[in-house]
Amino acid sequence: MSITSTELKLNLGKYLKLAEHEDIFITRNGKIVAKLSNPNADRVEMAKSLLGVIPADITLEEARAERADKL
């Protein structure tokens, strides 16, 4: 999403909430000057990608021990 700096100033709260879910590009005189984004977005996506990696029939401790044995 792209918005003007004036629009951001007038509706900051709205865009802070939107930035939790998508990047917002701020423009001035038609040029992008800043990006508003969620700093935890990469962590959330990484966690989502790891869901299901550990089988349901094994505990976290067993998975750690198994991984430690491979090292």
Summary of the structure (lengths in Angstrom):
residues: 71
radius of gyration: 20.2
end to end distance: 44.6
largest distance: 58.6
contacts: 137
relative contact order: 0.13
helix: 49%
strand: 20%
